[in-house]
Amino acid sequence: MGWSNATVIVAMESMTPTRTPLWLATVPAALLLASCSGSASPEVVNSAVAPATQVAQASTQASTTTQASTATSSSAAAQNSAVPQQDLTAAGLAAIATAEAAGEGRAYAIDDQDEDGTWEVDVLMDSGATEYTISADGAQVVKTEPEDLDSDERAALANATVTLTQAITTAVEAGGQPLDDADFDDESGVWAWEVSLQTRDTDIVIDPNSGGVISS
């Protein structure tokens, strides 16, 4: 074949197990044979190199796309981790407003969010009491069911001048934490609003008439 010593060395080195690049594996045999004989024409070289170049470019574009996608995912994850805690107080107050509007009554308790994120709001109406399950954002009624309310609590609520919403707002301002839950409760014969906040072990008790903080 007329190979030179340098050609033989290159051929032997090519036999060493290595990882062959994708673009090199696509080079037609005609180009290799032509280079050995030293008679490769421009047409043969161009027809061999063009597909290889296209494959190399496609591989580079795919790698760039993958890197961009990974960077975008990482950026989104970082943004999500930097998002502040949801304002539970605003959602809870919205849930109270939605329940009161639906029942045309007065809310007297709100339970903390369930696993599905919904709120449970108890509303006193002329016809009785109803528990409203409200969506996590406080905007929609999910379901309703009857609620028991004794005559003593009903009478105390009728005399209270401070609403549940006002009591929660005062407690959140005093405690500096978002809402957990709140209700109208009898402590040693004295009715008052009791508001639980996130990360606090003790309730903040609000006077149902003056609106002041009784204890925290």
N, C-alpha and C positions, 0 to 999 in steps of 0.2 A: 504493500500500500504506500510505501515511501514515507512512512512516519519518521519524524526526527526523534532524537533522544528526548527532547523536551516534550514532545507529544506523548511518548510512552510514559514519562513520569506523570504527566497530567492524567493520563488514562488510568494509571495505577492508583493515583490519589483519589480519583473519582470512585474507585471501588471501595474506599474506606467508608464504613457505615456512618452516614450523617443524615441529618434531617433535611430533606430536599424542599426548598421553598415551593409554594404552590405555583408561582408563575413560571419557575424553571421547569417544573414537571410538564408544562404544556408546550414547551418548545418542540417543534416537530423534529423528527430524526433527520430530515433533509438538511436542516441547518447544521447539525453536528457533523454529518457526513461531508457536507460541503466544506466546512471549516477544516476538516482533516485533509482533504485533498487540496486545499488552498485555492479552490476554484469557485467559491461561492459568489454567485451573481448578486447584484443589488436587489433584483426582484425576489430571489429566494430568501435573502436575509430579511427583507421588509415583510414578506408574507409570513415569515416565522415569528418575527419579533412583534408584529402588530397584535396578534391574539394574546401573546404573553403579556404585552404591555397593558392590554385591556383587562386581563385577569388581575394583574397586579394593582391596577387602579381601582377595580371593583373591590378587591380585598381591602385596600386602604380606606375606601369610602365606607365599607361595612364596619371597619374598626373604628373609624371616626364617629359613625352613627351610634355605635354601641357605647363609646366613651361619652358622647353627648347625652344619651339616654340615662347612663349611670349618674352623670353629673346632675341631671335634672331631678332624678329620684332622690339623690342625696340632699339637693337643695330643698326639695319639698319636705323631706323628713326633718331637716333642720328648722324649717319654718314652722312645721307642726309642733315641734318640741318647744319652740319659742313662743307659741300662742299662749296668752295668759289664761288662767282658770275662767271657765264660763261664769258669767254674772248670774248666779243662781237667784239672787234677790230679785233682780228684774224679771226673770222668768216666773218666779213664784208669785210676785205681785200681779203679773199679767194673768196667771192662772186664776187668782182670786177674782180679778175683774171679770174674766170670762165666765166663771161659775156664777157670780152674782147676777150678771146680765142674763144668763140662761134661766136661772131660777127666780129672778126678780125678787131676790131676798138679800139677806145679810150673812156674809161668811163669818164663821166663828172658829174655824180650825183649818190648818193646811198641813198635810203629812209630807214628810220628805220624799224625794223622788224614789220610785221603785227601780228595779233593775232595767226596765224598759224606758226609764226616764220620765214616766208620767207622774203627775201630781194628783193627790186626792184632797179635794176641798169640800168641807161640810158647809152647807148653806141652810139658814133658817128662813122658812117662808110661812105665809099665813096658813097654808094647808099642812104644814109639818116640816120635817127636815130631810134633806137629800144630800147624798155624797156624790160629788161630781169627779169623775176621772178626767183629767185635763192633759193634753199633749205636753211634751217636754218644753216646748217654747211658750206654753201658756196660752196658745191661740185657739185651740179647738177642744170641744167636748168629745171625749172618746166613749164614755158610757156613764150611766147614772144608776143609783140604787138607793132605796129608802134608808134613812138613818134614824136611830133612836135618840131622843132628846128629852130629858126629864123636865118636869114643870119648874123646878128650882133654877135650873140653868137657863131655861127660857125666860123666866122673870128677870134674872140677873142681866141677861143680854139686852132685854128691853130697856133696862135702866142705864146701861153703859153708854157713855157719850163718845168714847174713843173707839174707832173701828179697828178691825184686825190689821188692815193695811197701815194705819197710822202707828199702831203698836209695833209692827215689824220694822217700819222705817226708823222709829226712835231707837229700837234695840240694836239695829245694824249700825246706826251712827255711834251708839254708845260702845258697842263691842268691837267694832272695826273688822267684822268678819261677815261673809255671806250667810244668807238664811239657810237653816236646815229644816226646821218645822216650827209650828206655833199652834197654840190652842187657848181656849178660855177655860180656866180651871179654878177649883175651889181649894184654897189653902187655909186650913184652920178657920173655916167659916168666912173667909174673905175671898171674893171672886176677883180674879185678875188675869191679864194676858201673860202667858208664859211663852217666851220666844227662845228657841234653841238655835245657836249659830254653829257654823262649821269650825272644827278644831277647838271648841270650847267645851269644858266639862260641866259647867254650870249654866242654868237658864238665866235669861234676863227677864225680870218680872216688871210689867208695866201696869200702872194704875189705870183702870178702865174709865175713870172719870176725869182725872187731871192730866193723864198722859205722861206723867213723870215716871222716872225709874225708881221702883221700890227697892230692888236688890239686883245684883249682877255677879 
